[in-house]
Amino acid sequence: MQGVRRYGTLADGGVRLELTSTTTSPLAIDVAESTEMRIQRLISENPVIIFSRSSCCMCHVMKRLLSAIGMHPTVIELEEDEIGALNNHEVAASTTDRRDGGAPALYIGGVLVGGLESLVALHLSGHLVPKLIEVGVLENNMVL
């Protein structure tokens, strides 16, 4: 069986999850589920999700920016062999070129936003908070 292991709360308020093989996970997933299918399922199940590499400084900045506006995304750390599956999903999902391809990759409401550069651009343009309100992770009265 394959599953997701939960490692508890991180210092910045997030939760670390890893997609690894395990037989003892309470969140066990069907063996037949491919990495691509898991990635798609996680995107559809989480309103805001970041796919990252371990110790990724850009992911840390993404989490801090989102935390500063009052939301804590789901963060999935991918192994190097899983990054290819994420890249394949991005090519299928995206209609624009992404110079910061691979991890970190942010999805809001099931839609690929991109990497850190895309997130900062969305925030500076004033569109990030309305998008987070639209997907239901922020309330309109929470934002100053």
N, C-alpha and C positions, 0 to 999 in steps of 0.2 A: 504494500500500500504506500501511496505517496501522500504527504500532508504538509501542513504549515505548522511550524513550531513557533510558539510565542515566547519571547524572552523577557517580558516585563517592560516597565516604563523606563524611558530614556531620560537623561538629564534635561533635555529641552521639552519634555512633555509628551513626546511621541512614543509609539510602541514599536519595537523591533520584531519583525516577522521574517522568517526565512522559508523559502520553498525547497524543502529537502525530503529525501526519502526516509520514511520511518514507518514502523509497524505499531508504535505505541501512541501515536498522536490521536487525541480525541477529535481532531479535525481531519481525519483521514479522507483521502480523495481516491476515487476509482483509479486503479493502476492504468487503465486504458487512456486516461486523460493526459494529453500531451502538454508540453510546456506552453505551447501557443494557446491551447484551450484554457489552461489555468490562467494565463495572463488575461485572456479575453473575459473569463468568468470574474476575475478579481476587478477588472475595470468596470464591468457591469454591476457588481455588487457594492462598490464603494464610490460615493459621490466625488471624493477627492482622493487621489492615490498618486504616490510618487514611486517609480521604480528606480532603484539606485544600486550603486556598487558599495561594498563595505568601505568605510572611512572616506566617503566622497564629500569633499569640502563644498562642492556646489549644492549637493543635496542638503547639507547642513544649513546653508544660507537660505535655500528654498523653505525649509521647515521653520527657520527663524522669522522669515518674512510673513509666512502664513500665520504663525503663532502670534506675531505682533498685531495682527488684525483680528485675532480671536478664534482661530480655528486650527485644529491639529489633524493633519492628513494621515491616512494610512500610508506607511512606508514599507515597501517590499525590497529587501536586498537580494539582488540576483547574483548568481555565480557567473563566472566568465562564460561558461558554455550556454547559459540562459540568455545572455545579452543578445546573441544572434536571433533568438526567438522574438525578443522585444523589437529588434530592428526590423524583422520581417513583418511584425504587426504594425509598426509605424509606417512602413512603406504602403501597406494596404489601407491604413486609416487616414493618411495625410494626403492632402492635395497640394501642399506646398513643400518646397525644399526646406530641410532642417539642417543647418550647419552644425548644430550641437547634437547630432544624432546619437543614439544609444542612451546610456544612463547618465545623469538622471533624466527621467521623462515624467512629466506631470500630465495627468488626465483630470479634467473637471467635467462632471456630468457625462462621463463616457467619451468625451471628446479630447483628443490630443491637443494640449496647449503647447508643449515643447519642453525645452530645457530652461535653465536659469535665465538666460537672455530673454526668452519669450515671456517668462513669468514677470520679470522686471518691467518689460515693455508693456505688458498688460496692466500692471499696477500703476505705472507712471501715466498711462493714458486714461486712468480712472475707470477702467472696465473690469478690474479684478473683483472688487467688492460686489458690484451688481451681479456678476456671474456667480459668485458664491452664494448670494442671497437667492438667486434664481434656482440653484440646485438644492437649496434648503439647508445648507450648513451654517449659515449666518442668518440672524434675524435682522430685519430692516432697522429696528430700534436699537440694536447693539452697536451700530456703527456711528462714530461721532461725526 
